[in-house]
């Protein structure tokens, strides 16, 4: 992938965080095959993610897959993909095809999607062709497209929440909207008829307990009226632990052995699974697990 970097901040992206580099690249296809269970294709509208989450598995894949990005800090760049709508039109979409937005970035980065509305145009095309779509984001900007979601009952729209404490979110998800905004977005989506869900994960030992605990997190998510809740544990893919532990050593070094223990022994996540199943029954909400 050949990236052309803008020499300075593009005027159409004037609200970008400082020191973020913006590039643009040609790609061969809008959709990529995915091994994610339940989906056929992934649609990632750009390379990189400005939220800069310290536990993100996509960082390792993106930086290793693109030599031009190697050595760059995750969250410090965004590479726009040219002509995505034109490329999407080349696909012969069948109604049975399931597409996820997104697996390697957040499709609703407010600095990018806000002014460009790339994802909105893609969604309108997918709705026109009756594709099955699932969206996962940390951004409350997703509520902008409620008019589309309301007309697509088979689509699912989720927001990721890893804890309830805004202070900790600012450390581990530095540019993502605070948890309160994400919960508010879920309530809005649910009340307006969208098929909304909460994605609780990755659940990090230490961080989770300092953020109110799992029960409080699950109960808050259920109170928004979502159709179901997805629970996920930490996935130690390449660079994940390196980046996460780098932050923890500076801020919360006592959490490192807790995370190492949870990854080696199943007790921690087994207890979370049991708690989730109990709460789901009490609160009458469906729960799904990624492990």
Residue, then its C-alpha position, 0 to 999 in steps of 0.5 A: x500500500x502506497x501512502x501519500x501523506x498530507x504535508x499539513x492538516x487538510x482543511x476538511x479535517x480542521x478539528x483533528x487532534x494535534x500532531x496527527x498525520x493524515x494520509x490517503x491510499x488507493x486500495x483494491x477492494x472495499x471489503x475484506x474477508x473476515x474469519x470473525x464468527x458470523x460474518x463474511x466481510x469486514x469494512x474498514x473505512x481507514x487504516x489506523x484509529x485516533x482513539x489510541x486505546x492501549x489494549x487494542x489488538x488492531x494496532x499490532x496487525x495494522x503496523x505489521x501489515x503496512x511497512x510504511x506505518x511500522x514504528x508509528x505510534x497507534x493513534x498518531x495517524x489515519x490513512x483514508x482509503x480512496x473511492x470506497x463507495x465506488x469499490x463497494x459498488x463493484x461487489x455483487x452483494x447478496x442479501x445473505x452476506x454479513x458485513x461488520x464495521x469495523x474490525x481494525x478501526x472505529x468507523x465513527x471517529x468524530x474527527x473523520x466521519x463527522x465532516x466526511x460522512x464516508x460511513x454514512x454513504x456506505x451504509x446507505x448503499x448497503x441498506x439499499x442492497x439489503x446487506x446484513x450489517x453489524x456496527x461496533x464503535x466507541x463513538x456516540x456519533x453513531x446516533x447520527x445515523x439512527x434514521x438508517x438503523x431504524x429502517x434496518x431491523x436485521x442490523x445490529x449497532x453496538x458500543x464498546x464499554x470497558x468500565x464506568x470510570x471516566x478518569x481511567x478511560x482517559x488513560x486507556x482509551x485517551x481519545x474515545x468518548x467517555x463511558x457516560x456518552x456511550x451509555x447515553x448513545x445506547x439508550x438513544x439507539x434503543x429508544x429509537x428502535x435500533x437493534x442496539x447491543x453493548x460490547x463489554x470488553x476487553x475486560x482487564x483485571x484491575x482496570x475493571x474492578x477500579x472502574x466499578x466492577x463487572x456487575x455494575x458495568x453489566x447492570x448499566x449496560x442492561x439498563x439502556x434497553x439493549x437487545x443483547x450484551x456481548x462479553x469479551x476477555x483480553x486477547x493477547x495478540x502481538x503488541x497488545x501486552x507490550x503497549x498495555x504493560x507499558x502504560x501499566x508500568x507507569x500508572x498501575x504496575x500492580x495490575x500487571x500480575x493480575x492480568x498475567x494470572x487471568x491469561x494463564x488460569x481460567x478462574x478470573x474469566x470463568x467467574x465473570x462468565x458465571x456472573x454474566x449468566x446470572x445477571x442476564x437471567x435476572x435482568x432478562x437480557x441475552x448475553x453472548x460470549x467471545x470465548 
